[in-house]
């Protein structure tokens, strides 16, 4: 009876409109607290680029530093913070990432509040933004991921404004956002065709002449290229091609893991739960890319990701096994949501010329969300296939389109709500349980570092 009452209390809490604001503040507080415990150094040495700019007073070329293939915006923004740091101590520089992470969560809050109308489903879905391991940790390191996540979410916000009131001004804001994204990380190349395609479809729907349509797309393209084209132009000049990856120059031969097509479709959850991390783990798991994406998305799969080591080198790592097991629930919900969004998008494209304005706006939004996520994942898969490195399949690499995942989770839960009370409750309690496990993980790791 007590368990039932506690469950009812949880549901009652998440059914309130004002709960979303409480969750926002909790998510911001969590990020601020973690700043004091988590290392500024993540998997890649982004601080070396910041230090290079500070000491050499110029931007590095792609061949000069391992991570120098990245565009420079984040590293330039970090310069005022790095003035108080040095290469081996970047705690002040890390404050920039904390600020960007909190701003990103706030923009996500605005999007969720605007689009998701069912309070219970909305609030529970927002837990993903607050507690997802890869989304929190890679937004708090000294890394361009923190800026990439924010700019990706900002693109979703600008798209929401544009679809409601299409205008040339809105297109230029989108072009600016894409340009800043390309000036931050090359993964924003996945956004370009989807955003420009959505703009073109919108202009066609509102019967803009072909001449004006092409002119507006050209102006947006010029703005985007002028703002975001620096690194691509530099690579073209020095390397003879616009896109250069660091593994073209510094290959990670020890990470080559491709063993044929089954690397792309295998999935071994029991083995992953038995061996939840790479550290002294099951080496066969790094040959299975869905396992790598799943594991690195939900938990700290690779020991080099941060200095939270209790869950790597002790039996506390098995909280990762619990996270992997419970995470199956939101994973299936997101897959269900993505399937529904795909069906709706196909219907939308086949009925494009017959839709009224209200239906067009609703459908173009969801089709664009889906396109941004799928194109981002496709870019990750293509890079992983080309370089045969397991690290290319890390779950964080498509999280600039994180709002699409929130929309998919919300869509999946919303589909179940009127159809199966049992499955809907399983989904709700699954997300809440996952948030609890994540809280335990971050709390115990932080407490251990405090004591140690």
C-alpha positions in Angstrom: 0.0 0.0 0.0 2.9 2.3 0.8 4.6 1.6 -2.5 1.3 2.4 -4.3 1.0 5.6 -2.4 4.6 6.6 -3.2 3.9 5.9 -6.9 0.8 8.0 -6.8 2.8 10.8 -5.2 5.4 10.6 -8.0 2.8 10.7 -10.7 1.1 13.6 -8.9 4.4 15.5 -8.8 5.1 15.1 -12.5 1.5 15.9 -13.5 1.9 19.5 -12.3 2.7 22.3 -14.8 5.1 24.0 -12.5 7.2 20.8 -12.1 8.9 21.6 -15.4 10.4 24.8 -13.9 11.5 22.9 -10.8 13.2 20.3 -13.0 15.0 23.1 -14.9 16.4 24.6 -11.7 17.4 21.1 -10.5 19.2 20.4 -13.8 21.1 23.7 -13.6 22.0 23.1 -9.9 23.2 19.6 -10.8 25.5 21.0 -13.5 26.9 23.7 -11.2 27.6 21.1 -8.4 29.2 18.7 -10.8 31.6 21.5 -11.9 33.3 21.3 -8.5 33.9 17.5 -8.9 34.3 16.6 -12.5 37.6 17.2 -14.3 37.8 19.8 -17.0 39.6 17.3 -19.2 37.5 14.9 -21.3 38.4 12.3 -23.8 40.2 14.8 -26.2 42.8 17.5 -25.5 40.8 20.6 -26.5 42.8 22.6 -24.0 45.8 22.2 -26.2 44.2 24.3 -28.9 43.1 27.0 -26.4 46.7 27.1 -25.1 48.1 27.3 -28.6 46.0 30.3 -29.4 46.9 32.0 -26.2 50.6 31.4 -26.6 51.1 31.6 -30.3 48.5 34.3 -30.9 47.1 32.6 -34.0 44.8 29.6 -34.9 46.5 26.2 -35.4 46.5 24.5 -38.7 44.9 21.0 -38.8 48.2 19.1 -38.8 49.7 21.0 -35.9 47.7 19.6 -33.0 45.7 16.4 -32.7 42.3 18.1 -32.3 43.0 21.1 -34.5 40.7 19.8 -37.2 37.9 21.4 -35.2 36.7 24.9 -36.2 37.8 27.6 -33.7 34.8 29.4 -32.2 34.7 27.6 -28.8 38.5 28.0 -28.4 38.2 31.7 -29.1 35.4 32.2 -26.6 37.5 30.3 -24.0 40.4 32.8 -24.3 39.2 35.2 -21.6 38.7 32.3 -19.2 42.0 30.7 -20.0 43.8 33.9 -19.0 43.4 32.7 -15.4 44.5 29.1 -16.2 47.4 27.1 -17.7 47.6 24.0 -19.8 47.5 21.5 -16.9 44.8 23.4 -14.9 41.8 24.6 -16.8 39.2 24.9 -14.0 38.4 28.5 -14.8 38.1 27.7 -18.5 35.6 25.0 -17.6 33.3 27.7 -16.3 32.5 28.6 -19.9 31.2 25.1 -20.6 29.1 25.2 -17.4 27.5 28.5 -18.6 26.9 27.0 -22.1 25.4 23.8 -20.6 23.0 25.7 -18.4 21.9 28.0 -21.3 21.3 24.9 -23.4 19.1 23.4 -20.8 17.1 26.6 -20.6 16.5 26.7 -24.3 15.4 23.0 -24.2 13.0 24.0 -21.4 11.5 26.7 -23.6 11.1 24.2 -26.5 9.6 21.5 -24.3 7.2 24.0 -22.7 6.1 25.3 -26.1 5.6 22.0 -27.9 4.7 19.4 -25.4 1.3 19.9 -23.9 0.7 16.9 -21.7 2.3 17.8 -18.4 3.0 14.3 -17.1 4.6 13.1 -20.4 6.4 16.4 -20.9 8.0 16.5 -17.5 9.1 12.9 -17.5 10.6 13.3 -20.9 12.5 16.3 -19.7 14.3 14.1 -17.3 16.4 12.8 -20.2 17.9 16.3 -20.7 18.7 16.6 -17.0 20.3 13.2 -16.3 21.6 11.7 -19.5 25.2 10.9 -18.8 26.7 11.8 -22.2 24.7 15.0 -22.4 25.8 16.2 -19.0 29.4 15.2 -18.9 30.3 16.3 -22.4 28.7 19.7 -21.8 30.9 20.3 -18.7 34.4 19.5 -20.0 36.6 22.0 -21.7 35.3 20.9 -25.1 33.5 22.3 -28.1 30.7 19.8 -27.5 29.3 22.2 -24.9 28.9 25.0 -27.5 27.8 22.5 -30.2 24.9 21.3 -28.0 23.7 24.8 -27.3 23.9 25.9 -30.9 22.1 22.8 -32.0 19.3 23.5 -29.6 19.2 27.2 -30.7 18.7 26.0 -34.3 15.6 24.0 -33.2 14.3 27.2 -31.4 14.9 29.3 -34.5 13.2 26.7 -36.7 10.1 26.8 -34.3 9.9 30.5 -34.8 10.4 30.3 -38.5 7.7 27.7 -39.2 5.2 29.8 -37.3 6.1 33.1 -39.1 8.2 32.4 -42.2 10.2 35.4 -43.1 13.5 36.4 -44.7 14.7 37.6 -41.3 14.0 34.2 -39.8 16.0 32.6 -42.6 19.0 34.9 -41.9 18.9 34.0 -38.3 18.9 30.3 -39.2 21.8 30.9 -41.6 23.7 32.7 -38.8 23.1 29.8 -36.4 24.2 27.3 -38.9 27.3 29.4 -39.6 28.2 29.5 -35.9 27.6 25.8 -35.7 30.0 25.2 -38.6 32.5 27.5 -36.9 32.2 25.2 -33.8 32.1 21.6 -35.1 32.0 19.9 -38.4 29.1 17.7 -37.3 26.9 20.7 -38.2 27.3 19.7 -41.8 24.4 17.3 -41.2 22.1 20.3 -40.4 22.8 22.2 -43.6 20.7 20.2 -46.2 17.9 19.6 -43.7 17.5 23.2 -42.7 17.8 24.5 -46.2 15.4 21.8 -47.5 12.8 22.8 -44.8 13.1 26.5 -45.7 12.6 25.6 -49.4 9.5 23.5 -48.7 8.1 26.3 -46.6 8.6 28.9 -49.3 7.1 26.5 -51.9 4.1 25.9 -49.7 3.5 29.7 -49.3 3.8 30.0 -53.1 6.9 32.2 -53.2 8.2 32.6 -56.8 11.1 30.4 -57.8 13.3 33.5 -58.5 12.6 34.8 -55.0 13.0 31.4 -53.4 16.5 30.9 -55.0 17.5 34.4 -54.1 16.5 33.9 -50.4 18.3 30.5 -50.2 21.4 32.1 -51.9 21.5 35.0 -49.4 21.2 32.5 -46.5 23.9 30.3 -48.0 26.2 33.3 -48.3 25.6 34.3 -44.7 26.2 30.7 -43.5 29.4 30.3 -45.5 30.8 33.7 -44.5 30.3 33.0 -40.8 31.1 29.3 -40.7 33.5 28.7 -43.6 36.8 29.5 -42.0 38.1 26.0 -41.2 36.8 24.5 -44.5 38.6 27.2 -46.4 41.8 26.7 -44.4 41.7 22.9 -45.1 41.1 23.5 -48.8 44.1 25.8 -48.9 46.5 23.7 -46.9 45.2 20.1 -47.4 43.5 20.4 -50.8 40.0 19.4 -49.5 37.5 21.2 -47.2 36.9 18.4 -44.7 39.8 16.9 -42.9 39.5 14.6 -39.8 42.4 14.3 -37.3 42.5 10.5 -38.1 43.4 11.4 -41.6 46.7 12.7 -40.2 47.0 10.9 -36.8 45.4 7.4 -37.4 44.3 5.5 -34.3 45.3 2.1 -35.6 44.8 0.4 -32.3 41.1 1.3 -32.5 40.4 -0.6 -35.7 37.4 -2.8 -34.9 35.4 -3.5 -38.1 34.7 -7.2 -38.5 32.1 -7.1 -41.2 28.4 -6.1 -41.6 27.6 -7.6 -38.2 29.5 -4.8 -36.6 26.6 -2.6 -37.6 23.7 -4.7 -36.5 24.9 -6.8 -33.5 23.8 -6.0 -30.0 24.8 -8.0 -26.9 23.1 -6.5 -23.9 23.8 -9.4 -21.5 27.5 -9.2 -22.3 27.5 -5.4 -21.9 25.8 -5.7 -18.5 28.4 -8.2 -17.4 31.2 -6.0 -18.7 29.8 -2.4 -18.4 33.0 -0.6 -19.3 36.1 -1.0 -21.5 38.4 -1.0 -18.5 39.3 -4.7 -18.0 36.2 -5.4 -20.0 35.0 -7.6 -22.8 37.1 -6.6 -25.8 34.7 -8.1 -28.3 32.1 -5.4 -27.4 34.1 -2.7 -29.2 33.6 -4.6 -32.5 29.8 -4.0 -32.2 28.9 -0.4 -33.0 25.3 -0.4 -31.7 26.7 -1.5 -28.3 29.3 1.3 -28.4 26.6 3.9 -29.2 24.2 2.6 -26.6 26.8 2.2 -23.9 28.5 5.6 -24.4 25.1 7.3 -24.7 23.8 6.1 -21.4 26.9 5.6 -19.2 30.7 6.1 -19.0 31.7 3.2 -21.2 35.3 4.4 -21.8 37.5 5.0 -18.8 39.2 8.0 -20.4 36.1 10.1 -20.6 36.4 11.7 -17.2 38.1 11.2 -13.8 35.1 9.6 -12.1 36.9 6.3 -11.5 34.8 4.6 -8.8 32.5 3.3 -11.4 35.4 2.1 -13.6 37.8 0.4 -11.3 35.5 -0.9 -8.5 32.3 -3.0 -8.3 30.4 0.3 -8.4 30.7 0.0 -12.1 27.7 -2.4 -12.0 25.5 0.6 -11.5 26.2 1.0 -15.2 24.7 -2.5 -15.7 21.6 -1.3 -14.0 21.5 1.8 -16.1 21.9 -0.2 -19.3 19.0 -2.5 -18.3 16.6 0.2 -17.3 17.6 2.4 -20.3 16.1 -0.2 -22.6 12.7 1.3 -21.7 13.3 4.9 -22.9 15.4 3.4 -25.8 12.3 1.5 -27.0 10.1 4.5 -26.4 12.4 6.7 -28.5 12.5 4.1 -31.3 8.7 3.9 -31.2 8.5 7.7 -31.4 11.0 7.8 -34.3 9.0 5.2 -36.1 5.8 7.2 -35.7 7.6 10.4 -36.8 8.9 8.6 -39.8 5.4 7.4 -40.9 4.0 10.8 -40.3 6.9 12.4 -42.3 6.4 10.1 -45.3 2.7 10.9 -45.3 3.5 14.5 -45.1 5.8 14.4 -48.1 3.3 12.5 -50.2 0.4 14.9 -49.3 2.6 18.0 -49.5 0.5 19.9 -52.1 -2.9 19.2 -50.4 -2.2 20.3 -46.8 -3.6 23.4 -45.4 -1.3 25.9 -43.6 -2.0 24.5 -40.0 -1.3 20.9 -41.0 1.7 21.9 -43.1 3.3 23.8 -40.1 2.8 20.9 -37.7 4.1 18.3 -40.1 7.1 20.2 -41.4 8.3 20.7 -37.8 8.3 17.0 -37.0 9.8 16.0 -40.4 12.6 18.5 -39.8 13.3 17.2 -36.3 13.5 13.7 -37.7 15.7 14.7 -40.6 18.1 16.5 -38.3 18.6 13.5 -36.1 18.8 10.9 -38.9 21.3 13.0 -40.9 23.4 13.5 -37.8 23.5 9.8 -37.0 24.2 9.0 -40.7 27.2 11.4 -40.5 28.5 9.6 -37.4 28.0 6.2 -39.1 29.8 7.3 -42.2 32.8 8.6 -40.3 32.9 5.5 -38.2 32.9 3.2 -41.2 35.6 5.3 -42.9 38.0 5.3 -40.0 37.2 2.0 -38.4 37.6 3.4 -35.0 35.2 2.6 -32.1 35.5 6.1 -30.7 33.8 7.5 -33.9 30.6 5.8 -32.8 30.4 7.6 -29.4 26.8 8.5 -28.5 27.6 12.2 -27.9 28.5 12.8 -31.6 24.9 13.4 -32.7 23.6 15.2 -29.6 23.5 18.6 -31.3 20.1 17.2 -32.4 19.1 16.3 -28.9 15.7 17.9 -29.0 14.8 15.3 -31.7 15.4 12.6 -29.1 13.2 14.4 -26.6 10.5 14.7 -29.2 10.8 11.0 -30.0 10.5 10.1 -26.3 7.5 12.3 -25.8 5.9 10.9 -29.0 6.4 7.3 -27.9 5.0 7.9 -24.4 2.0 9.9 -25.9 1.3 7.0 -28.3 1.1 4.5 -25.4 -0.9 6.7 -23.0 -4.4 6.1 -24.5 -3.6 2.6 -25.7 -2.0 0.7 -22.8 -2.1 2.0 -19.3 0.4 -0.7 -18.2 3.0 0.1 -20.9 2.6 3.8 -20.3 3.2 3.4 -16.6 6.2 1.2 -17.4 7.6 4.0 -19.6 7.0 6.6 -16.9 8.5 4.7 -14.0 11.3 3.5 -16.3 12.4 7.1 -16.9 12.0 8.0 -13.3 14.1 5.0 -12.2 16.8 5.9 -14.7 16.9 9.4 -13.3 17.3 8.0 -9.8 20.1 5.7 -10.9 21.9 8.6 -12.6 21.5 10.6 -9.4 23.1 7.8 -7.4 25.9 7.6 -9.9 26.8 11.3 -9.9 26.2 11.6 -6.1 28.4 8.6 -5.1 31.2 9.5 -7.6 31.2 13.1 -6.3 31.1 12.1 -2.7 34.0 9.6 -3.3 36.1 12.4 -4.9 35.3 14.7 -2.0 36.4 12.1 0.6 39.4 10.9 -1.4 
